[in-house]
Amino acid sequence: IFAAGLMIATWNYTKVQRDVKMNEDRAALILKNAEKAAQTERELNDFLAHEVRNPLAAAISATSFVSSAIYEKEPLVDEESRQSVREDIGIVKSSLQYVNDLL
């Protein structure tokens, strides 16, 4: 009976050790995958910020040129047209600035 109890205790201890090792391996794998996902997310954010911000800067500059040009008399004859374009430029400018701030 003592030998059977010793065998059961040994088997139980061995099983617990295997379970602990398996859990450690799983935890290490989860950590590795989380680190890889975080790195991939950083790279994607950097790429998107670069690829979106460059054309966005050009669009913001273009709206500045247009907004300064609407104060000249020649392109827009009447005040109503100028006011409409000013409002449109304001909407476009604030939208572009919002996107830029998100990046």
C-alpha positions in Angstrom: 0.0 0.0 0.0 2.9 2.3 0.8 4.4 1.7 -2.6 1.1 2.4 -4.4 0.7 5.6 -2.4 4.3 6.6 -3.3 3.7 5.9 -7.0 0.5 7.9 -7.0 2.2 10.8 -5.2 5.1 10.6 -7.7 2.7 10.5 -10.7 0.7 13.4 -9.3 3.9 15.5 -8.7 5.1 14.8 -12.2 1.7 15.7 -13.7 1.7 19.0 -11.8 5.2 19.7 -13.0 4.2 19.0 -16.6 1.1 21.2 -16.2 3.2 24.1 -14.8 5.7 23.8 -17.7 2.9 23.7 -20.2 1.3 26.8 -18.7 4.7 28.6 -18.7 5.1 27.7 -22.4 1.6 28.9 -23.2 2.3 32.2 -21.3 5.5 32.7 -23.1 3.8 32.1 -26.5 1.0 34.5 -25.6 3.5 37.1 -24.5 5.5 36.6 -27.7 2.4 36.9 -29.9 1.2 40.1 -28.0 4.6 41.7 -28.5 4.6 40.8 -32.2 1.0 42.2 -32.5 2.1 45.4 -30.8 5.1 45.8 -33.1 3.0 45.2 -36.1 0.4 47.8 -34.9 3.2 50.3 -34.4 4.6 49.7 -37.9 1.1 50.0 -39.5 0.4 53.2 -37.6 3.8 54.7 -38.7 3.2 53.6 -42.3 -0.4 55.1 -42.4 0.7 58.3 -40.7 3.4 58.8 -43.3 1.4 57.8 -46.3 -1.6 59.9 -45.3 0.2 62.9 -43.8 2.2 63.7 -46.9 -0.8 64.2 -49.2 -2.7 65.7 -46.3 -0.1 68.4 -46.0 -0.5 69.2 -49.7 -4.2 69.4 -49.3 -4.0 71.7 -46.3 -1.6 74.0 -48.3 -4.0 74.0 -51.3 -6.9 75.1 -49.1 -4.7 77.9 -47.8 -4.0 79.0 -51.3 -7.6 78.9 -52.3 -8.7 80.7 -49.2 -6.2 83.5 -49.9 -7.3 83.7 -53.5 -11.0 84.1 -52.8 -10.3 87.6 -51.4 -9.3 88.7 -54.9 -12.1 90.2 -57.0 -11.4 88.4 -60.3 -12.0 84.7 -59.6 -15.3 85.3 -57.9 -17.4 88.2 -59.0 -20.1 88.6 -56.4 -19.9 88.5 -52.6 -22.4 85.6 -52.4 -20.0 83.3 -54.3 -17.1 84.4 -52.2 -19.0 83.7 -49.0 -20.0 80.3 -50.3 -16.5 79.4 -51.2 -15.2 80.7 -47.8 -17.7 78.4 -46.0 -16.6 75.4 -48.1 -13.0 76.2 -47.5 -13.6 76.4 -43.8 -15.3 73.0 -43.8 -12.5 71.4 -45.9 -9.8 73.0 -43.8 -11.4 71.9 -40.5 -11.9 68.3 -41.8 -8.3 68.1 -43.0 -7.0 69.5 -39.7 -9.2 66.9 -37.8 -7.6 64.1 -39.8 -4.1 65.5 -39.3 -4.8 65.7 -35.5 -5.8 62.1 -35.5 -2.5 61.1 -37.0 
